[in-house]
């Protein structure tokens, strides 16, 4: 019985380990007020960035760690953090990856 339980537990641990390793680059949690400046709640900037933050957090698990790290560095490099900038970067990198994959096919 112990052997059976170990056989079942081992793949589960591998799966859990793979998931935790996948989340090594943590999603940004920037304050909307710091992004939008003096904008009041409900202004277009605030609404847009809140929507973009939700979209980014929903897609984060599907983004590679390389793309996560590269986009965080790119958005941080000029000091103009925004969820829109992160989404744009991730989309650009995903499209580039698809194009590279298509160009490698015979």
Buried (B, 14 or more C-beta within 10 A) or exposed (E): EEEEEEEEEEEEEEEEEEEEEBEEBEBBEBEBEEBBEEBEEEEEBBBBBBEBBEBBEEBBEEBBEEBBEBBBEBBEEEEEBBBBBBBBBBEEBBEEEEEEEEEEEE
